[in-house]
């Protein structure tokens, strides 16, 4: 019910000060009533008493000031009404509005609380808690998804670790094969065959190459194990943060959870220790993202390192095998030449032996018989024809001198031929020994090549890595 002012009469009774004081009291009361209605939670209607003195014309300055104040108060009432109408759909106000005019503070107007204030407060609390829980569920979902990505990256890195270990086992086996190859080549028979050659140099180069690859892969394996430990720790931190965030999600239905199918995760940028997205969660997410990126880069480096190691390992193995095969071919070629030369030397030895036999026979014939009774009459130097010829001086026959000289020449030829025969026999024996050594060296090198080809396990590494190495 609105308060209405009664119009004043036009008849003046009594002094003006008495009348003006009464009018001021009435208007002061009306202002208080309007201010009281302006602070209520309902709609603010303009009081009809604002035009109470419509037919009254004040004559004093005080009345003019009061009239101006009444107009300002009416404007304040209209402004308060508009503000209250705008805030009507918002949550209930528990504090009154502060009215001010020209920088001067006026009275506080407290609204009258509705009867459902407790229910409204409880509903606002439930809505605030539900919103907080939903945002916490979003953070929890983001943490658990990141933990899943970290776990998947750990599985992939674990697979690469297995490839590294298999490659290291293959390198250790190749080093063992290299050592056995070097030891096997020391079993060549002769001293000349055990000297260092090109095949030994290739084996030394292969050993150095395999040792470098083994050292590089061991370093990569150590980095992989360190990265796996870091990924495991990051996953545990993510799950711990997710479990800590999930402590307030017991009353939130799972059907309304964030992170289901067809939903997108919200990106949180601002952090607050008392907000759903705490600085610890942000730090864990950033560190896990960094760990995942490092793991991906490490996996790429490991894949490139494995491909390069397989290529270098195969190149070294094929180079040594080719060198050994060339060494075997060279030895076989020398063996064939030795066989031909030894045959020619043996033939020359037999020929020289026949020549010596002939020279010895001629020498024996030139010496004559051992018993003087066996000398023929025509061979004697005192036969009648020779004695008659010797009757004159200076008529000596050269027969005796020629026999002596021939015997000496035959003796020298015999000694020279026997020396040549001895040298031929020694050369033939040396050729036979060399041939035997070459044959044994060929067998040893062939056994080394067979061992190297049998000991290589081509199933040591996956097929896709072996294909990428070509």
Buried (B, 14 or more C-beta within 10 A) or exposed (E): EEEEBEEBEEEEEEEEEEEBEEBEEBBEEBBEBBBEBBBBEEEBEBBEBBEBBEEEEBEEEEBEEBEEBBEEBBEBBEEBBEEBEEEEEEEBEEEEBEBEEEEEEEEEBEBEEEEEEEEEEEEEEEEEEEEBBBBBBBBBBBBBBBBEBBBEBBEEBEEBBEBBEBBBEBBEBBBEBBEBBBEBBEBBBBEEBBEEEEBBEBBBBBBEBBEEBBEBBEEBBEBBEEBBEBBBBBBEBBBBBBEBBBEBBEEBEEEEBBBEEEEEEBEBEEBEEEBBBBEBBBEBBEBBBEBBEBBEEBBEBBBEBBBBBBBBBBEBBEBBBEBBBEBBEBBBEBBEEBBEBBEEBBEBBEEBBEBBEEBBEBBEEBEBEEEEEEEEEEEEEEEEEBEEEBEEEEEEEEEEEEBEEBBEBBBEBBEEBBEBBEEBBEBBEEBBBBBBBBBBBBBBBBBBBEBBEEEBEEEBBBEEBBEBBE
